[in-house]
Amino acid sequence: MKKLANKVAVITGGNSGLGLSAAKLFAENGAKVAITGRNQSTIDQAIKSIGNGAIGVVSDVSNVRQIEEGYKKIFDHFGKIDVLVVNAGFYQGASLADFTEELFDSISDVLYKGAFFSVQKALPYLSDGASIVLTSTALNEKGIAGASVYSASKAAVRSLARSFSVELMSKKIRVNVLSPGAIDTPIFARDGQTKEQVDGTLAYFSNYAPAGRVGKPEEIAAGFLFLASDDSSYMFGSELVIDGGVKGI
């Protein structure tokens, strides 16, 4: 049985990493998938790998106008949205002393402001009973040197899910959070790290996690599918943590 048969699923940041892995699994489970991202080339590559009639739209979640335009294009193609995964994001860290206003704004504009308006601007296009999944992180309750703004922005996302759940309950729209630990995706290379530096980062997180390794994108995609489908029908404002034990032990 396909858990998302004939459902329209939109994944922001679905052109790579966790978003792309979720998009593939959603399509395999019968969903009509639309992804968004900032780069047309990576969107085109992702669409080919997803298959099953998936579409992609260029949309920068830090730009509210582009968010609105993206939803309009998706609605014109597929109709109402049944599943929305708010996943667009990136990681960049710096020490408290070295943090600039520009870096602060670039992180919070995507992770916090982008998440807020990705939900708000979707409201006219959401089906009653839709499922919204916000991507946070296992670091949303942890203190990690150099990750202050990233962790705080993701903690804000966790908080948004609670408030959104209350506001959207009358439409039976569920809003939940998936909080992954360190996962082996391209996110660690996006701030200019060399392969050696990325390998070092992954080794650090492997040692930090009680599981003794970083996670696989497919393991997180299964969590997205659970929250997107009726399997999680009694979850409202909840958090699913998949982090190799970082947060729970």
Secondary structure, DSSP 4 states (H G I P E B T S, - for coil): --TTTT-EEEEETTTSHHHHHHHHHHHHTT-EEEEEES-HHHHHHHHHHH-TT-EEEE--TT-HHHHHHHHHHHHHHH-SEEEEEE---------TTT--HHHHHHHHIIIIIHHHHHHHTTGGGEEEEEEEEEE--GGGG---TT-HHHHHHHHHHHHHHHHHHHHHGGGT-EEEEEEE--BSSGGGGTTS--HHHHHHHHHHHHHHSTTSSPBPHHHHHHHHHHHHSGGGTT-SS-EEEESTTTTT-
